[in-house]
Amino acid sequence: MKKPLQITVNGEIRQFFAEPYCSLLDALRDELLLTGTKKGCDEGDCGACTVLLNGQAVTSCLVLAHSAHDSQVTTVEGLADHQKLHPVQQAFVDHGGLQCGFCTPGLIMSAVGLLQENPNPTEEEVRFAIGGNLCRCTGYNKVVEAILAAAQAMQNKLKA
């Protein structure tokens, strides 16, 4: 039986009903129609469903929606500021960090989570942070370049 749930998603309080066993991933996609978060393995292995939950990168397929009650969730749709892409999103475009795009939202959310905790990561720290995100297309080098470039751009913006 569906039960009421309230989550702040991308800065907007959302109230809806979800089954007790519903994952945060399924709630975002099926109840809130936010399909940027991808459903890959549904077992926490691929990272395609990564979102920020109270500022921490999590695989949303492993989080029960009801455990996120009264929490803050940020999805890839919530990163852009009106028509301007988030610096990580822009860096992925500028540095070829995306190919087919299926894994891209999860990689971007993992990168944003990393940069919130560590605004000036090393290449090794970036590779570790995206270690739970699987991609068949990019080979990861362009992804790492994009994340490092985004970190630099965000640092430059703070200095300006």
N, C-alpha and C positions, 0 to 999 in steps of 0.2 A: 504494500500500500504506500503510495507516495506521501511524503511528509513535507511540510513547508521548510524552505531554506532561504537564507539571505546571505549574499556574498557581494562585496564591493568589487566589481570587475571593471578594470580600466577606468577607475575613478567614479564609476556610477553604481549606486546601490541597486542590486538586482534581486528580486524576490520571485521564487518559482517553487514548484513541487518536484521532488525527486525521490526515487526509490531508495531505501536505506543502503542497498548494495551498489548504487550508481557511482561510478568513478567521477572524479572532477573532470577528466577528459570528456567523458560522455555527456556530462551536464553542460560543459561549455559548448560542445558541438551540437548536441541534440536539443537541449532545452533553450540555450541562449543564442544558438545559430552562429557561433563564432568558430568558423571552420579553418582559421589560420593555423590553429594548433592541430597537428596531424596525428592520425591514429596509425601507427606503424605496427609494432609487435604486440602491443597491449600487455606486455610483460615487464616493462621497465628496462629493456635491454637496448633499445635503439635511440632514445632521446628525442624522437620526432615530436613528442607531446610536451616538451619542456615548457613550463610557464614559471613565473615568479609568484610564489605564495608567501605573503608577508615579507617580500624582498629577497627571498631565497629561491634559487633555481631548483625545481622539483620535476620529476616525471609525473605528470598529472594522471597517467593511467594507474598509478599505484596509490593515489590519494583518494579516499572516499569523499564524495562531494560534501556529505554532512560533516565531515571532520574539518571542512573549510568554512563552516558556518561563521558568520561575522568576521571573516578574514578579508584581506586585500589580495586580489589576484590580478596580475598583469599578463596579458597575452600579447602576441606579436601585433595584433590590431591596435593595441593601446600604446605602442611606443611612439608612433609618429605624432608630431605636434601640428595639428591641422593638415596642411599640405606638405609640410617639411618632414623628411625622413629623420629618424633618430640617427645619430652619428654611426652607430654600428650598422644599421640598415644601409646607410649611404656608402659606408666603407665596403660592404659586401658587393654592392653594385660597382663601385669604382675599381675594386681590386679583383674582380672575377671570382668572388667567394661563393658563387652559386651556379648551379648548372640546371638540373631538372627542377629544383625548388622544393622537393618533398621534405628534405631534411632541414632546409634553410631556416624555417621558423624556430625549430628547436635549437639549432646552432646559434642563432641570433640571441635567443633568450638565455642560453648558457653563457654567452659572451657578455650580455648585459649584466647578468648576475655576478660574473667574475669582476667586471669593471666597477661595479658598485662596491664590492668588497676590497678590491685591489686595483686602483686606478692606473697603476704603472706596472703591469705584469711583465715578466720575462717571457721569452718564447716557450720555455719549458713549462711555465705556469699556465700559459694559454693552452698548450697541448694537453696538460693534465685536466684543465677545466672542461675541455670539450671531449675528453676521453670517453664519456658515456653517450656520445652522439655518433651514430653510424651514417656514413655517406658512401655511396657507390660511385659517384661521379667526379668529385673534385680532387681527390688525393690529399686533401687537407692543407696543403701548402698555401694555396690562395686564401683559404679560410683563416689560417693563422696570420698571414700578411694583413688581411682585412681587419682582424681584431686588434693587432698591434697598431695599425694605422688609425683605427677608431680611438684607441687609448691615447695616442699622440694628439689627435684632433680635439679630443675632450680636454686634455691637459692644456692645449694652446688656448682653447676657448675660456678656460678658467683664468688663465693669465692675462687675457685681453680685457 
